[in-house]
Amino acid sequence: MVLTDAMRSVVQRVSQARVTVNGEEVGAIAVGLCAFVGIGCEDTEADANALADKLVLLRIFEDDQQKMNRSVLDIGGQVLLVSQFTLFGDTRRGRRPSFSAAMEPAGAEALFRYFCERVRQRGLTVAEGRFRADMQVALVNDGPVTLLIDTARVF
């Protein structure tokens, strides 16, 4: 399977999650979603909008019948967003991943900020990692539920 260049996210349903940088907690949430977000070199605001809508409306929380029918918005959950260019690591050749499909840092940071704001605009509490920092992410995956979202497959 070859993934096309598109905005990507690994999303985990969590009972809690936090990110620290140099021992300082920079973001933390209770029940909700932890989303690692990769931005490709050809991604646009349209990709960020599609990913934000998918993330906010994704029905992966259980209803009263234990069916995954509720979104993070429905449950009043929170979201931790962590930029992660390594989602564009291409390991098809050699032993060292190539990251040539990832957007350059300045553009990626601007699009990541745009994406975070789009999620906030939906009324959710959003915590963030620190862009281009060496982060430690701790989370308790609930379920476990982990999904890969790729905007090439969202439209």
C-alpha positions in Angstrom: 0.0 0.0 0.0 1.4 3.4 -1.0 0.1 6.4 0.7 -0.2 9.6 -1.4 1.0 13.0 -0.2 -1.9 14.2 2.0 -2.4 15.5 5.4 -2.3 12.5 7.9 -3.3 11.9 11.4 -3.0 9.0 13.8 -5.9 9.4 16.2 -6.3 7.7 19.5 -9.3 7.7 21.8 -7.8 8.5 25.2 -8.9 8.7 28.9 -6.0 11.2 29.4 -3.0 12.5 27.5 -0.2 15.0 28.0 2.9 16.3 26.3 6.0 17.6 28.0 9.0 19.5 26.7 12.2 19.5 28.8 10.2 18.3 31.8 7.6 21.1 31.4 4.0 20.1 30.7 2.9 22.1 27.6 -0.5 20.5 27.0 -2.8 18.0 28.7 -6.3 16.7 28.3 -8.8 14.4 30.0 -11.2 12.2 28.0 -11.0 12.8 24.3 -8.7 12.4 21.4 -4.9 12.5 21.0 -4.1 13.2 17.3 -0.6 13.1 15.8 -0.7 15.3 12.7 1.6 15.1 9.7 1.5 17.7 7.0 2.6 16.9 3.4 4.4 19.2 1.1 1.3 19.7 -1.1 -1.2 20.1 1.7 -3.5 23.1 1.7 -6.1 24.7 4.0 -8.7 22.5 2.3 -6.8 19.4 3.6 -6.7 21.0 7.1 -10.4 21.8 7.0 -11.3 18.2 5.9 -9.1 16.7 8.6 -10.5 19.0 11.3 -14.1 18.1 10.3 -13.3 14.4 10.2 -11.5 14.5 13.6 -14.3 16.5 15.4 -17.1 14.4 14.0 -15.5 10.9 14.0 -17.9 8.7 15.9 -15.6 6.5 18.0 -17.0 7.0 21.5 -19.6 4.6 22.8 -23.3 5.4 23.3 -25.6 3.8 25.9 -25.7 0.6 23.9 -21.9 0.3 23.8 -21.8 1.2 20.0 -19.3 3.7 18.7 -21.9 6.3 17.8 -20.7 9.5 19.5 -18.0 12.0 18.5 -15.6 13.9 20.7 -17.9 16.9 20.2 -21.0 14.8 21.3 -19.3 13.8 24.6 -17.8 17.2 25.4 -14.3 15.7 25.2 -11.0 17.4 24.6 -8.3 17.1 22.0 -4.5 17.1 22.2 -2.9 17.9 18.8 0.7 17.0 18.2 2.6 17.9 15.0 4.5 14.9 13.8 6.4 15.1 10.5 7.6 11.5 10.9 4.1 10.4 9.7 5.6 11.2 6.2 8.6 8.9 6.8 9.1 6.8 3.6 10.8 3.5 4.5 10.5 1.8 1.2 14.2 2.1 0.4 17.2 1.6 2.7 17.2 1.7 6.4 16.9 5.4 7.0 13.4 7.0 6.4 13.1 9.8 3.9 11.0 12.7 4.9 11.0 14.5 1.5 7.2 14.3 1.3 6.8 16.3 4.5 6.1 20.1 4.2 9.0 22.4 5.1 8.9 23.6 8.7 7.6 27.2 8.2 4.7 26.2 6.0 3.9 23.2 8.1 3.8 25.3 11.3 1.4 27.8 9.7 -0.9 25.1 8.4 -0.7 23.2 11.7 -1.7 26.5 13.5 -4.6 26.9 11.1 -5.7 23.3 11.7 -5.6 23.7 15.5 -7.8 26.9 15.2 -10.3 25.1 12.9 -10.7 22.4 15.6 -11.1 25.1 18.3 -13.7 26.8 16.3 -15.9 23.7 16.7 -16.1 24.5 20.4 -13.7 22.0 21.7 -10.9 22.4 24.3 -7.7 21.9 22.4 -4.2 21.4 23.9 -1.1 21.3 21.7 2.4 20.0 21.7 5.2 22.4 20.8 6.1 22.6 17.1 9.6 21.4 16.3 10.4 20.5 19.9 11.6 17.2 21.3 8.4 16.2 23.0 7.4 13.4 25.3 3.8 12.3 24.9 2.1 10.2 27.5 -1.4 8.8 27.0 -3.8 6.2 28.1 -5.4 4.7 24.9 -9.0 3.9 25.7 -10.2 0.7 24.0 -7.6 0.6 22.5 -9.0 2.7 19.6 -6.4 3.9 17.1 -7.2 5.1 13.5 -5.2 6.5 10.6 -6.9 9.4 8.8 -5.5 10.5 5.4 -7.1 13.5 3.7 -6.6 11.8 0.3 -9.2 9.3 1.6 -11.5 11.9 3.2 -12.8 13.7 0.2 
